[in-house]
Amino acid sequence: MTKLTFLDNIYGIHKKNLNSSQSKIFSFNITVHKTLEKEKITHEIAETYLSSDDRLKIYDFTLNLYRWYDDDSISKQIEFENVNLLELLDTAELHHLLITNLFNFLLIKRILEKEKPTKIFVTNTLSKIIRALTKDQKINIHVIGHNEKYRLPWDKIQIKFNIGFIPISFHIGRKYYQNFVYLLESILTKFLKLSFKFDNKKNTILLLEFDPSQYDDLLYHLGTHNVNILILNRRRTSLWSIKSIKSLLNSGSKILDFQKIISKNEKEKILSVTQTSNEKLEYLFSDDVIFNTIFCMEGVSFWSCIKDTLIETYKKRFHEYISLLVASKNIVKQSNLSCVIGLNVVGETEKSFLAINKHQIPFVLLEHGFANHTPELKKFDIFHMYSLLKDQIAVWGDIQKNYLLTQHQFNPDKILVSGSPRHDSFFNRQLSPMQQKKIILITPHPITNLSAFGDTHLYLRLENFLRSFYNVVKKIPNVEVVVKLHPGQDEYESFMTDVFHDIDPKIPIYHVKPIIDLIDSCNVLVNISPESFDTSTVMLEGLVMKKPVVNIVLDDKSYDFQFDKDNAILSISDKEPIDKILNDVLFNDDFCSKLIANGQIFLKKYLVNHGSASESLANNITSF
């Protein structure tokens, strides 16, 4: 009798119940692997069973399901204001839901094909996949551990800060967060006179989901024009920091009170429509035949694995979606909008406004990341939303513009070459003099499974590199290591914090300290790229501030990026010896000067309007 145990979490599972002599145990992520390893429990890393072709199949299939709700039998069933409410779910969350379940689905399928078990012990979160794959087989299934459920990323909001150099983070529920933000904004907008009053005498620029502290210069330059500046944030309050508040006050920007632009009668209608929509959802999702056909891989439906999550999510959020549509309609009617600027087109706020707007008012997507793409990487540029965009885009330079023209056949009239407004402050910063002690800033890019290639093996490779790297660094006198973690990835942040604390508890680890301050104080920036196609913006920021930048690549792949062709960034594999490289970037002045000079050559090609992108963009969009 072949027994298998599948673990994607260890909540409520006692060590005595994990007997590797009686059952072959599989870990499904780095957290479980580390726990089992610590307890000296023999196990296999499940992800080993997926080939590269399997992973590409998972990724491609995920993208093909982005618009599952356009199926003829679904698209018109749950509408409001002629908008399909099902399409308003954040695309990033949908991607996460689909690729997570598809990854585990195909992974378990591959294990079952090889192992042919007669009995399976499995956690609740994986049990639906097991049942879907074995419904026609005589296999005993036993669910173990706590009754954990899969939840979408935005179901809980992460709160992060540092006490000294100790990173602190915790989560609060979406509803509690929204109530807290509403209370906070109600008090502060009134006290600081930041509430927006509709004014049809002047044009209004609407910014969707903007952080004022990052776009301080853009807001300031918009404020020099005779326009109203209106910010609508639902995911994160505009009042989250002192710097954000100062930016709003200095630019004359106003915050939209979401509740006040919806009338009492409209609120009553929203409640009624929400109830009706929930009833339609229950009826629609009760017909599994339709969905079993749509959500099917290799002849097996995985609909049952995601059905409950989608139902629960839509029921919780239909009220929000309908409210967003009503609010968006009122904004379009009452505020004399001349332009709308967004940082993405996949979020719920952005989708709702665009659905109501229907291309009436100019919408500009502002590129906000270090986009480097080649024809062979086109399938991965979905994270920059190019194929999803129907309106205008403001890019950082001609390299991006040419890519959009050749690879996506963009209309050249819809491409604004603006530069990067949020990096004006990086160009204009007066750099601090270097101290005697040399500082290495480490910026590990998050490991995610959005491409289906992030897994336990990649985490272990990252850990091995960090330990080897620090063994070299600690032999160099008068050198300090500082770490800046990328926000928003719980498993990654927990793992990285544990690894660095184990390496040396004295290493400062920052979550929220401004990256501009950390780069300013460092001598060398060492970025770590788990997946080489996903280039981190922090590398460009290091170039702007004239620092030597080293990029450590973990996936044994290389691409023909312009910064590599210009030798602007020192890109190397984690397998290469690091001691000579560190010695060069820390102590070889000629080497560093050449690297920095190459960086400036690349910046002239990649970025326009160095230090003046905000002024340029403000002049452009206020002329609409």
N, C-alpha and C positions, 0 to 999 in steps of 0.2 A: 504494500500500500504506500503510494507516494503522497506525502503531506507537505503543503507549502504554507508559509506565513508571509503575508504582505503587510508592510508597515509604512504608512506615510506620516504617522504621529505615534507617540508612545503614552498619550494621556490615559491614565487609569489601567495601564498594562503593567503587571508586576513582573519582575525579573524571573521569578520562579515559573511563570507561565511561558517563558521563551526558552524552550529546550531545543537547541540546534541538533541534538542527537536524534530527536523524534520528528523534526520538521525542518525543511530547508527554509531559512529565513531570508527575506529580501528587504533591504532598506530602499526607500523611494526618494530620499533627499538627504542633504548634508547633515541636518539636525538629527535625524534618526541614526544615520551612519555613525556620527560622533558619539551618540548615547550608547549604542550597542558596542562600539569599540571600547569605550570607557569601562563598560561592564564586562568586557572580555567575552562577549557573545558572538560566536561565529556566524557570519552572514555573508550574503552577496550583495553587491551594489546593483540594483535592478537595472539602472540605466544602461548598463553594459550590453543589454540584449537588443538595443536599438541601433541600427546602422545609420550612416549618414543619409542614405536614400530614404529611410523611414522618417528621419527628422525633417527632411525637405518636403516629404509628402504631407506631414502633419502641418507644417507652416503654410504650404500652398493651399491645403484644404481649409485651414482657418480663414485665410483671406477670401476664399471663394464663398464663405458663409457670412461675410460682412452684411450683405443685404438679403438675408434669408427671408425677411418679412415682405419682400417684393413678390413672392409667389402669388399667383393669381387668386388662389383660394384663401389668402391671408390679408393682402394689402389693403382692402377696403373695409375690413371687419370692425376695426376699432379706431375711429377717426374723430378729430375735433378740429374745427376750422380748416377742414380739408387736409389735415396733416395726420398721417399714420402714427399713432402714439407709440407703436412698437419700435419705430426707427429712432426715437429720441434717447434711447439708452446710450450712455457713453461708449463710443466705439472701442476705446482703450480697455474698458471693463469687459466688453463683449469679447474682445481678443483674448484677454486673460482667462475668461471663463472657458472659451472654446479650446484654446491651445493647452490649457492645464488638463482638461478632461480628455482631449484627443491624445495628448502625450501619454497619460496613464493608461488610456484605453488600448492604444496600439502596443504599448510596452507590456501590459499584462497579456494581451493576445499573443505576443511573441513568446513570452515565458510559458504560457499554457501549451502552445504548439510544441515546444521543446520538452517540457517536463511531464505533460499528460498526468496531472494529479488526480487523486480520488477524493482528497479532502483538503479544504482550504480554510485557514484562519485569516481573517482580514478585518481591518479597521472599518468603521462605519462609513467614512468618507470614500473608501474604495469599493465598498460592498455592492453599490449599484452597478459599477462597471463589471464586477465579477458575475453578477446575476445576468446582466445583458449578454455576456460572452458565453455563459454556460447554461442558458435556459433549456437547451435541448440535450444536455448531458447529465449523466448521473454522478454528480459531484456533491459531496456534503460541504456545506458552507456554514462557517461559524463566525459571527461578528464578535470582535473583542474590543475592549477599551471603552472609553467614554463615547457618548452619542454626539460626536463633533459633526458640524455641518460646514460645507464650503460656503464662504461668503465673498461677495464681490469687494474689490479694493476700497471703494468709496462708501461701503456700509459703515465703516468706522474711520474717524479722522485722527491722524497722528499729530500729537503735540510734542514739540522737541525744543530742548534748550540745553545749555551747558552750565554746570556749577563748577567754576574754575575750568579745568580741562577734562572734567568728567561729563560725558554725554548722558543726558537724561531724555527718555521718551516714553510716552504712554498714549493710549487711545481712548477716545470717547465716541459714543454712538452718534450716528449722523443726525438724528433728530435732536438730541441734547445739544450738539454743536450748533445747529441752526438756531435753536431757541436762545442759546447763549449769545451768539453773534447778533441776533435781532435785538436783544436787550442792550448789548454793548453799543451797537450803532445807534439805537434810539436815543441813548443818553449822550453819547459823544457828538453825534451830528448836530444835535440841538445846541449843546454847549459850545461847540466850535463853529457853529453856523456853516455846516458843510452840506446841509440838505439841499437837494436840487428842486428848483421851482421851474415849471415849464415856461419857456420864454420863446415865443415865435418871432420876436424881433431880431434875434441873432441865430445864425447857424449853430448847430450842435454837433460836436464830435463825440461819438459814443465809443468807449473802450470796454471790451468784454473780458472779464477775468484777468485784470492787470494788477501787478504788484507795483504800487507807486514808488517804492524804495528802489526798485531796479530800473525804473523808467523815469527817474527824477528829471533828467535833462529833456526828455521828450515832452513831459507835462509842462515844464517851464517854457519851452519854445512854443508849444501850442497856446500857452497863456499869453504870449505876446501878440497873438492875433485876436481879432474881435469875434471870438466864438465862445460858446459854452462848452466846457469840458465835463463830460458825464461818465462816471465809472459804475458799471454794474458787475459786482462780484457775488457769486453764490457759493463758490468752493472755498474761498479764503477771504476773510474780511480785509478791506482796504486799510483798516485801522490797526493792523497787527503789530506795528512798531512805531516808535517815536519818529524814526526817519520817514516812514510812510505818511504819517500825519503832517510832518513839516512839508513834505513834497506836495501834498494836497493843498495846504494853506498857501504856500509860496506861488503855486501856479493858478490858484483860484478854481481848482477842480472841485466838483461836487459829487456826492454819493447819492445814488438812487435808492430811496426807501421803497423796497419791493412791495411792502404791504399797502402803502398809501396810494400807489397808482392803480390799485384794484379796488373798485367800489364795493359797497355792501351787497348790492344785487349781483354783481359779478362773482363775489365770494360764495353766495348761495348757489349760483349756477354751477360753479366749480365743484362744489360738494355733490350736487346732483349728477353731474357728468362723470365724476369720479366713481360714484356708486354704479352707474350704468356701465361704465367701461370695465370695472372689475367683474361684473356679471358676464359681459361679453367675453372677457378673457377666460373665465372659467369654462364657458361653453366652447370657445374656440380650441382651447388646449385639451379639451376632453376627447377630441378626435385624434387619436395617436397615429392613425393611418397616414395623414398628411405629413406629420412631423417625422415619422419613422423613415419616410422616403427622403426628406430633405437632409436629416442628420444621420447619414449612413456612411460608414467607411468599410471598405473591403467586404461588402455584403452583410454587415451587421449594424443595426441601428444603435446609436448611443444617445438617443433622445431621452430615454428614461434617466440618464445620468445627469442631465442639465435641466430637465423639465421643472422640478420643484423649485430650483434656484431662480429660474426665470419668472415663474408665477409669483413667488414671494417678493421678488425685486420689483416687478411691475406693479403689484398691488400696493407696495409701500410708496412707490414713486409716481404713480399716475396723477396724484393730487399736485405734486410738484410740477410735472410736465404741463398739465393743463393750466396751472397758475402762470408758468413761464410763457406759454403761448398767449394768454390774455394780457399779461404785462407787456410782452413784446409788441402786441398789436396796439396797445395804448401808447407806448413810447413812439412808435412809428407815426401815429396819428397826431400826437400832441407836442412833439419836441423839435420839429423843424430840423430833422437830421440831415446833414450833408455828407457824412461819412461814418463808417463803422470800422473799427480796427479790432482784430482778434489775433490771438497767438496760436489758435488751432481751429479746426472745423469739426472736431469729433466729440467735444464735450457737450453736455446736456444744455447748458446756457447757450452756447454757440449754435447748436443744431436747432434749438427752438426759435431763436431770432432769425436765422437764415431761412427756416421753413415759412415763417410769417412774411419776411421781407420779400422773398421771391424776386431777388435781383433789382428791386426798385431803387434802393439806396446803395451807393457804392460801398462794397465791403473789401477790405484789404487784409490779407493774411500776412502778418509780420513774421518773417523767419526769425527764430530765436535760438537756434542751435547751430553748431559747427557742422554744416552739411557737407560731407565729402562722398560723392558717388561716382561710380564708373559704370559703363554699360553692363558689365558682368554682375554688378551689385544692384541692378535696378529693382529687383523684387523686394529688396530690403528698404527701399526709400519710402515705403508706405508709412514708416514712422515719422516722416516729414510731411505726409498728407498730400503729396503732389497729385496723385491720381484721384483724390477725393475732392479737390478744389475746383469750383466752377467760376470763381470770381478772380479778383486781382491778388497779386502777391508782391511783397516788398522783400527783395533778396539783398544779400550783403555785397555782391560783386558780380563781375562778368563770368567767373567760372561757374557759379550757380545758374546764372541766366542762360549760358550756352548749353548747360546740361538740360535745362527745362525745354529749350527750343529743339534740341536734337533727340532727346529721349522721350519727351512727353508731348511734343508738338504744340507747346503753348503758343497762344497768340502773343506776339511780342508787345502788343499794346497793353496787355494785362500784366506785364512785368515791370515793376518799379525797382531800379537799382539804387538803393538808399544807403547801404552800409548798415551797421548795427548800432541802433540808438542806445542800447543798454551798455555798450562798451565805450561810449564817449568818455565816461569818467575814468576808464582804464588808460586811455590815451592822454588825458589831461592831468592825470595824477602826477604830482611831484614826488619822485621816488625817494624813499628814505635811504640814508647812507648805510652801507653794510657794516654789521658788527664784527668784532674779532672772531666770535664763534660762528662757524658756518652752519646754516640750517638747510636740511633737505626736506622739502615738502612732498609728502606722498599722497597722491590722489587716486585711490583705486576706483575704477569705474564699476558700477554694480554688475553683478552676475544676475541676469534674469533668464527666464525661459521663454521670452517673447518670440525668439527665433527657433525654439525647440532644440537649441544646442547648449544651453546653459544647464549644467547638471553637477552631480556630486564630484565627478572627476575634475571638472574645471575648478571647483572650490578647493579641492585638495592640491591641485597644481598651483593655485594662487597662494595657498598657505605655505607650500614648500618653497616657493620663490621668496616670500616675505621672510621666512626664517633664514634662508641662505643670505638674503640681502642684508639683514640686520647683523648676521655674523661677520660680514665684511665691514659694515659701517662701524661697529663697536671697536674695531681695531684701529680706526682712524681717529687721532686725537682732535679734541676741540670741535666735534661735529655733533649736532643735535638733529633728531628726527621728529617731525611734526606730521600729523595725519589729518586730512580733511575727508570725511565720508560724504558721499552723495546722498541727498535726502530721499526718503520715501520707500525704501526696500527693507522690510522688517527682518527677514531671514538673513539677508546680506549684512545689515548693520549689526545684528546680534553676533553673527559669525565673526565679522571683522573685529568687533570690540573684544570678543573672547580671545582671538588670536593675538592681537597686539598686547593685551594685558598679560597673556601667558609669555610672550616674547620679552616684554619689559613693562611692568605696570606704570612706569614713570613717563611713558610716551604720551604726549598730549594728543587727544583725539577730539576733533571738533565736528559738531553737526551744523551749527547755525552761524558761526563766526563768519563775517563777510570774506569771501574768497579773495577779494582785492587786497585786503589787509594781510592775509596769509602769504599771498604771492609777493607782495611788496617786501615782506620781511625775510623771504627765503633767498638762498644763493642758487639753488637748483630745484627745479620742479620735476619730480619723477611720477609720471602717470602710468597706470597699469590698465591695459586694455584686454579684458578676458576674450572679447570677440573683436578681431581687428577691423571689421567693417564698421563698427560702432565707435566713431571717433568722438572723444570727449571735448566739449567746449573749453574746458580748463586748459587744454594745450594751447589753443589760440590765445587765451588770456595771458598765459605765460609769455608767448611771443610778443604780444602787445606791450607787456611790461619789461621786455628786453631781458628775459631770464633764459638760461640754457634749459631746454626741455628734452627730457628723455622719455620715450614711450616704450614700455615693456609689453610685448605682445605674447599672449598665452596660447593661441590656437594654431600656431604653425602655419598661418596664412599671411600673405602679403598682397597688397593691391597697389595699383599705379596712381596713388594719390599725389597731388601736386606738391604738398609739403615734403613728401619723401623725395620726389624728383629734384626739388630745390635744396635738399639737405638742410631744411629749416628745423627739423626735429630729428633727434637721434633715435630712430626706431630700431629696436633689437628684440630678439627672442629671449624669453626667460631662460633658455638653455645656454645662452652665451655667458662667458665669465663676466662678472659685473665689476670686479675690483679695478681693472685698468680704466674702464669707462668712468667710474666714480672719481678716480684720481684725476682724469682729464677734465671733467666738468667742474671739479672743485678747485684744482690747483694749476691747471694749464691755461694761462691767460690767453695765449694765442689761439688755442683750440676753442675756448669759450667765445672769444671775439668773433671768430669766423662763423661759429654756429649762430650767434646772435645776429650777425650781419646777414646771413642767409635767411633768417627769420624775417627780417625787415623786407628783403626782396620778395619773399612769399606774400607778406601782408599787402604789399602794393598790388599784387596780382589778385589777391582773394577779396580784399576789403576796399571799398571806396569810402570817401568822406571820413577820414581818420579824425576822430574827435569832434566831428561836426555833423554826424548822421542824423541826430535828433532835429537840428535846425533844418536840414535838407528835407527830411520826411515831413516835418510840420509845414514847411512852405508848400510842399507838394499836395498834401491832402486837404489843406485849407483852401486850395484853389479849385476843389471839385465843385 
